[in-house]
Amino acid sequence: MQEHKANMAILGKEAATALAAVESQQQRLTFQIFVAMVEGERTYHERVATILGNIEAERCSQRTKNGGCSTCCSSHSHFREN
């Protein structure tokens, strides 16, 4: 009976160690997925900013060609990518 209890204690410790390893691996995987999602969001917003900058530049170019105010477009230059 004593040997059985000792074996059960060993199995319990091994199970706890295995569960901790699985939890740690799951946390690393979750973090990697989270980082990938954040990078995807950053890329999306950079693309949107570039598109908005291009639209603004074209709008200002058209306004300048049509004899509009050329200084008004400089205030919107924060959308443009360098």
PyMOL commands that set and color helices and strands:
alter all, ss='L'
color gray80, all
select helices_A, chain A and resi 2-65+72-79
alter helices_A, ss='H'
color red, helices_A
deselect
rebuild
show_as cartoon
